[in-house]
């Protein structure tokens, strides 16, 4: 966990943060996918550009019959550099991939950078439908990272989606985890990992009741949904998006607005969880 470098995370976020919508900034989008391929290959993963949308899939060289997946979308909306959305998550994923490759390369974990999340999650849906359904391995657990770099300790900095019948802290300095019934046990394991290895880092878990994501679309807005639809245990990790970050989908979603201690803690928790 000490090997997770704050400077490295910052430099990845800096590199990612140009508008890179899949269609409207196709050149930047594809260039970034190629760069991701090179990064994962340099760490020894077996990498491919998967499917019609160009997901980047990096699998361990020593494949197991069942693996864990970490996923994050790499595209942005056209009008935004997307530092938090979703550069922060790609940086956390890269940080995890690098540390696992260097210190625990036997870990059966793969990484997927999805394209086109901002166009209705069609990249992750294609990955689940056309790739996973035919894969020679099964997936025991999935961690989807969706905006994990913005934090604030100011009172009132955290808002709650309208109508959601839960209570959350009013300071936006915690990592949020979202699970369904199928992934409740997985979420509990992340929460206990956090207590053990990062006792001062606040993590709040929410397990939604069956079907709640249909009543509250805000719970179904990221790449975890195609996995939930296929009954694969999947937890989404998030800073809660526009309910905390005022720069959501704006020109101002830039690297200097992020909290890199927070992003490092998220990355460390991801490393510990995956390694365990
Ligand atoms: Zn977004």
Boltz pocket constraint, residues with backbone or C-beta under 6 A from the ligand:
constraints:
  - pocket:
      binder: B
      contacts: [[A, 77], [A, 85], [A, 118], [A, 249]]
      max_distance: 6.0
